[in-house]
Amino acid sequence: MAISPNKQYKNILIVKLSAIGDVIHALPVAHALKQQYPQARITWVVEKPAYDLLTNNPAIDEIIIFDKPKFKSLSGLLANAPELSRQLKSRKFDVVLDLQGLFKSAAIAWLSSAAERYGYCNMRELSHAISTPICGEHQNGHIVERYLDVARALGCKVEQGQFTITITEQEAAAAQQSMKKAGITENTRFVALAPGTNWPTKCWPTRSYAELADQLNTDGFTSVIIGGPGDRKLADEIIAAAKGPLIDLVGQTTLKQLAFVIRNASVFVGGDTGPMHLAVAVGTPVVTMFGPTDPVRNGPYSGENTVLTAAIECCGCWQRKCDKNNECMTNITVDEVLEAVKKRASR
């Protein structure tokens, strides 16, 4: 279904603020819009933590940072909303795509004064009252396809989503320097381990990561722990429990540098987390463990990937806290993950 099949959009606003994995999922929308409307100016509003993912993207002409802390209080909202509104209105957007589907993104869409406002299916927090939800043929499918259904409604012809993450020479050089300093050379066969997630229930046990690292070392792989500063505690637990050496890059890279590290890994191992989706975007084979979330909606979008789940009835509960000792994740064995890694690495 096309909303305006003959319309030529000139100024398009995408609102996708966070989190890292969600912003990655929305990247194919910008690519599809630029393909369909090459002369259009595409602006993206994003929060600071995910900003790095959008830089130097040929499909994105401007990035506006939404400084969330400034808008958390009523006084902050009253003080900062007028300037944001002025900034958005000055662009004279034809259409805004709210791919966040929450109150804060709806507010941004409304402040833009765009004549047309659309969002994806399953919008929440009354955001559907500001932007029209597009419930396309993929409304029960992968989240990337749900976002792309919005682009399709604007006339974009999309068969497969295309992720664009541009790593500059400077970003690659900085990543290579960090890798070299840590002991990773061009000949190092390494597996990237990402223990952190934004929900405790999505985490595979650190003792399992440690055992996997020891097994991988025996099989000739180097294990490299990756993640942001917030993953420091998990990384320390893995290092303490492992019998053999590991390389620790946690908190030592920007997002683009992390993308470079992951792109050079033989395999990525982790749960439903931003770095997992980053691995998919840069084409690295993925072995991922899923429990409380649904791999049909949130799993690896494409590529040679393996999704492991435990045969437990409550899988897919969408709960951040668990009263069953996180059985859905703890019941995924090291042997299962190791076998999957070997299969992915051999291809």
C-alpha positions as CSV (number, residue, x, y, z in Angstrom):
1,M,0.0,0.0,0.0
2,A,1.5,3.3,-1.1
3,I,0.3,6.4,0.8
4,S,1.3,8.9,-1.9
5,P,2.5,6.9,-4.9
6,N,3.2,9.9,-7.1
7,K,4.6,12.3,-4.5
8,Q,8.2,13.5,-4.5
9,Y,9.4,14.1,-1.0
10,K,12.1,16.7,-0.6
11,N,12.7,16.9,3.1
12,I,12.3,13.8,5.2
13,L,12.8,13.5,9.0
14,I,13.5,10.1,10.6
15,V,13.0,9.9,14.4
16,K,14.8,6.9,15.9
17,L,16.5,7.9,19.1
18,S,17.8,4.7,20.7
19,A,19.0,2.1,21.6
20,I,22.0,1.0,19.6
21,G,20.4,-2.1,18.2
22,D,17.2,-0.3,17.4
23,V,19.0,2.4,15.5
24,I,20.9,-0.2,13.5
25,H,17.5,-1.8,12.7
26,A,16.3,1.5,11.2
27,L,19.3,2.1,9.0
28,P,17.8,0.3,6.0
29,V,14.9,2.8,6.0
30,A,17.3,5.7,5.3
31,H,19.0,3.7,2.5
32,A,15.6,2.8,0.9
33,L,14.4,6.4,1.1
34,K,17.6,7.7,-0.5
35,Q,17.3,5.1,-3.3
36,Q,13.7,6.1,-4.0
37,Y,14.2,9.9,-3.5
38,P,17.9,10.6,-4.3
39,Q,17.3,14.4,-4.3
40,A,15.6,14.4,-0.9
41,R,17.3,15.8,2.1
42,I,17.1,13.2,4.9
43,T,17.5,14.3,8.5
44,W,17.7,11.9,11.5
45,V,17.1,12.8,15.2
46,V,19.0,10.5,17.5
47,E,20.2,10.4,21.1
48,K,23.9,10.8,21.8
49,P,24.8,7.2,22.6
50,A,23.9,6.0,19.1
51,Y,25.0,9.2,17.2
52,D,28.3,7.6,16.0
53,L,26.4,4.9,14.0
54,L,25.0,7.5,11.7
55,T,28.0,9.6,10.9
56,N,29.3,9.7,7.3
57,N,26.3,7.8,6.1
58,P,25.6,8.7,2.4
59,A,21.9,8.3,2.9
60,I,21.8,10.8,5.8
61,D,22.3,14.5,5.1
62,E,21.9,15.8,8.6
63,I,21.9,14.5,12.2
64,I,20.2,16.3,15.0
65,I,21.1,15.1,18.5
66,F,18.2,14.9,21.0
67,D,19.8,15.6,24.3
68,K,17.4,13.5,26.4
69,P,18.6,14.6,29.9
70,K,17.6,18.2,29.1
71,F,14.0,17.1,28.6
72,K,13.5,14.8,31.6
73,S,12.0,17.4,33.9
74,L,9.1,19.7,33.3
75,S,11.3,22.7,33.6
76,G,13.8,21.2,31.2
77,L,11.0,20.5,28.7
78,L,9.7,24.1,28.9
79,A,13.2,25.5,28.6
80,N,14.4,23.4,25.6
81,A,11.3,22.5,23.6
82,P,11.0,25.9,21.9
83,E,14.5,25.8,20.5
84,L,14.1,22.2,19.3
85,S,10.8,23.2,17.7
86,R,12.4,26.2,16.0
87,Q,15.2,24.0,14.7
88,L,12.9,21.4,13.3
89,K,10.4,23.8,11.8
90,S,13.2,25.6,10.0
91,R,13.8,22.5,7.9
92,K,10.3,22.5,6.5
93,F,9.9,18.7,6.5
94,D,7.4,17.2,4.1
95,V,7.1,14.0,6.1
96,V,8.3,12.6,9.5
97,L,8.8,8.9,10.2
98,D,8.5,8.1,13.9
99,L,10.3,4.7,14.1
100,Q,10.5,5.0,17.9
101,G,6.8,5.0,18.6
102,L,6.9,6.5,22.1
103,F,5.8,9.7,23.7
104,K,9.2,11.4,23.4
105,S,9.4,10.6,19.6
106,A,5.8,11.6,19.1
107,A,6.6,15.0,20.7
108,I,9.5,15.5,18.3
109,A,7.2,14.5,15.3
110,W,4.6,17.0,16.5
111,L,7.1,19.8,17.0
112,S,8.4,19.3,13.5
113,S,5.0,20.6,12.1
114,A,5.5,18.2,9.1
115,A,2.3,17.9,7.1
116,E,2.6,14.1,7.0
117,R,3.5,11.9,10.0
118,Y,3.8,8.1,10.0
119,G,5.0,5.4,12.3
120,Y,5.3,1.6,12.4
121,C,2.8,-0.8,13.7
122,N,2.6,-1.3,17.5
123,M,3.3,2.3,18.5
124,R,2.9,3.0,22.2
125,E,2.4,5.8,24.7
126,L,-0.3,7.5,22.5
127,S,2.3,8.1,19.7
128,H,-0.3,6.7,17.3
129,A,-2.4,9.8,18.0
130,I,0.3,12.0,16.5
131,S,1.6,9.8,13.6
132,T,-0.4,7.3,11.5
133,P,0.7,3.7,12.2
134,I,1.6,1.7,9.1
135,C,0.7,-1.9,9.6
136,G,2.1,-3.6,6.5
137,E,2.4,-7.2,5.4
138,H,5.4,-7.7,7.8
139,Q,3.6,-6.3,10.9
140,N,4.3,-9.7,12.7
141,G,7.7,-10.2,11.3
142,H,11.2,-8.9,12.0
143,I,11.5,-5.4,13.3
144,V,13.6,-4.4,10.3
145,E,10.8,-5.4,8.0
146,R,8.2,-3.6,10.1
147,Y,10.3,-0.4,9.8
148,L,10.7,-1.0,6.1
149,D,7.0,-1.3,5.7
150,V,6.8,2.4,6.5
151,A,9.3,3.2,3.7
152,R,7.4,0.9,1.4
153,A,4.2,2.9,2.1
154,L,6.1,6.0,0.9
155,G,6.8,4.3,-2.4
156,C,10.1,2.6,-1.7
157,K,10.7,-0.7,-3.4
158,V,12.6,-2.8,-0.9
159,E,13.3,-6.6,-1.2
160,Q,16.1,-6.8,1.3
161,G,17.2,-4.2,3.9
162,Q,20.6,-2.7,3.4
163,F,22.7,-1.6,6.3
164,T,25.1,1.2,5.8
165,I,27.8,1.8,8.5
166,T,30.6,3.9,7.2
167,I,33.9,3.4,9.0
168,T,36.4,6.1,8.0
169,E,40.1,5.6,7.5
170,Q,40.8,7.4,10.8
171,E,38.3,5.2,12.7
172,A,39.7,2.1,11.2
173,A,43.3,3.2,12.1
174,A,42.3,3.9,15.7
175,A,40.6,0.5,16.0
176,Q,43.7,-1.2,14.5
177,Q,45.9,0.6,17.0
178,S,43.8,-0.6,19.9
179,M,43.7,-4.2,18.5
180,K,47.5,-4.2,18.0
181,K,48.1,-2.9,21.5
182,A,45.9,-5.6,22.9
183,G,47.8,-8.3,20.9
184,I,45.5,-8.9,17.9
185,T,47.4,-9.1,14.6
186,E,46.3,-9.6,11.0
187,N,46.7,-13.4,11.5
188,T,44.8,-13.7,14.8
189,R,41.7,-15.9,14.5
190,F,39.5,-14.4,17.1
191,V,35.9,-14.8,18.4
192,A,34.3,-11.6,19.7
193,L,32.4,-12.3,23.0
194,A,29.8,-9.7,24.0
195,P,28.5,-10.6,27.5
196,G,26.5,-7.4,28.1
197,T,22.8,-6.7,27.3
198,N,20.4,-4.0,28.5
199,W,18.3,-6.6,30.4
200,P,19.8,-9.0,33.0
201,T,17.4,-11.7,31.7
202,K,19.1,-11.6,28.3
203,C,22.6,-12.4,29.6
204,W,24.2,-15.7,29.1
205,P,26.1,-16.6,32.4
206,T,29.6,-15.2,32.7
207,R,30.9,-18.7,33.8
208,S,29.6,-20.1,30.5
209,Y,31.5,-17.4,28.6
210,A,34.7,-18.2,30.5
211,E,34.3,-21.9,29.8
212,L,33.6,-21.2,26.1
213,A,36.8,-19.0,26.0
214,D,38.9,-21.8,27.4
215,Q,37.5,-24.3,24.8
216,L,38.0,-21.8,22.0
217,N,41.6,-21.3,23.1
218,T,42.1,-25.1,22.9
219,D,40.7,-25.0,19.4
220,G,43.1,-22.3,18.2
221,F,40.9,-19.3,18.6
222,T,41.6,-16.1,20.6
223,S,38.7,-14.9,22.6
224,V,38.2,-11.1,22.7
225,I,35.7,-9.6,25.1
226,I,34.0,-6.5,23.7
227,G,31.4,-4.0,25.0
228,G,30.9,-0.6,26.6
229,P,32.0,0.7,30.0
230,G,28.8,-0.6,31.5
231,D,30.0,-4.2,30.7
232,R,33.1,-3.9,32.9
233,K,31.8,-6.1,35.8
234,L,30.7,-8.9,33.4
235,A,34.1,-8.8,31.7
236,D,36.0,-9.0,35.0
237,E,33.9,-12.0,36.0
238,I,34.7,-13.8,32.8
239,I,38.4,-13.0,33.1
240,A,38.5,-14.2,36.7
241,A,36.7,-17.5,35.9
242,A,38.7,-18.3,32.7
243,K,41.7,-20.6,33.0
244,G,43.4,-19.3,29.9
245,P,44.2,-15.8,28.5
246,L,41.6,-13.5,27.0
247,I,41.9,-10.2,25.3
248,D,39.9,-7.4,26.9
249,L,38.6,-4.5,24.7
250,V,35.7,-3.6,26.9
251,G,35.2,0.2,27.0
252,Q,38.2,0.9,24.7
253,T,36.4,1.6,21.4
254,T,33.9,3.9,20.0
255,L,30.9,2.4,18.2
256,K,32.6,2.7,14.8
257,Q,35.8,1.2,16.1
258,L,33.8,-1.6,17.7
259,A,32.2,-2.2,14.3
260,F,35.7,-2.6,12.8
261,V,36.8,-5.0,15.5
262,I,33.7,-7.1,15.0
263,R,34.0,-7.0,11.2
264,N,37.4,-8.7,11.6
265,A,36.3,-11.4,13.9
266,S,35.8,-15.0,12.7
267,V,32.5,-15.2,14.7
268,F,30.5,-13.0,17.0
269,V,29.0,-14.6,20.2
270,G,26.4,-12.7,22.3
271,G,22.8,-12.3,23.3
272,D,20.1,-10.0,22.0
273,T,22.1,-6.8,22.2
274,G,23.3,-3.9,20.1
275,P,26.7,-5.4,19.2
276,M,25.0,-8.5,17.9
277,H,23.0,-6.4,15.5
278,L,26.1,-4.5,14.7
279,A,27.8,-7.8,13.8
280,V,24.9,-8.6,11.4
281,A,25.2,-5.2,9.8
282,V,28.9,-5.6,9.1
283,G,28.5,-9.1,7.8
284,T,30.2,-11.2,10.6
285,P,28.7,-14.6,11.3
286,V,26.7,-14.6,14.5
287,V,26.0,-17.1,17.2
288,T,23.4,-15.7,19.5
289,M,21.5,-16.9,22.6
290,F,17.9,-15.9,23.0
291,G,15.6,-16.3,26.0
292,P,13.1,-13.6,27.1
293,T,12.9,-11.9,23.7
294,D,11.6,-13.2,20.4
295,P,14.2,-14.1,17.6
296,V,11.4,-13.8,15.0
297,R,11.2,-10.1,15.8
298,N,14.6,-9.3,17.2
299,G,17.0,-12.0,16.0
300,P,19.8,-11.6,13.4
301,Y,18.2,-10.1,10.3
302,S,20.3,-11.7,7.7
303,G,23.5,-13.6,7.0
304,E,25.0,-16.9,8.2
305,N,23.8,-16.9,11.7
306,T,22.8,-19.3,14.5
307,V,20.1,-18.6,17.1
308,L,20.2,-20.9,20.2
309,T,17.2,-21.1,22.5
310,A,16.4,-23.4,25.4
311,A,13.3,-25.7,25.3
312,I,11.5,-23.9,28.1
313,E,7.9,-22.9,27.9
314,C,8.4,-19.3,29.2
315,C,10.9,-18.4,26.5
316,G,9.8,-15.2,24.9
317,C,8.2,-13.8,28.1
318,W,9.6,-10.3,27.4
319,Q,10.4,-9.9,31.1
320,R,13.4,-7.9,32.4
321,K,13.3,-9.8,35.7
322,C,13.0,-13.6,36.2
323,D,11.7,-15.6,39.1
324,K,13.0,-18.9,37.6
325,N,16.7,-18.2,37.9
326,N,17.0,-17.2,34.3
327,E,16.6,-20.8,33.2
328,C,16.0,-19.9,29.6
329,M,19.6,-18.6,29.3
330,T,21.4,-20.8,31.8
331,N,20.1,-24.0,30.0
332,I,21.9,-23.1,26.8
333,T,25.1,-25.1,27.1
334,V,28.6,-24.3,26.3
335,D,28.9,-27.3,24.0
336,E,25.9,-26.0,21.9
337,V,27.5,-22.6,21.5
338,L,31.0,-24.1,20.8
339,E,29.6,-26.4,18.1
340,A,27.8,-23.5,16.5
341,V,30.9,-21.3,16.6
342,K,32.9,-24.0,14.9
343,K,30.3,-24.4,12.1
344,R,30.1,-20.7,11.5
345,A,33.9,-20.2,11.5
346,S,34.4,-23.0,9.0
347,R,32.3,-21.3,6.3
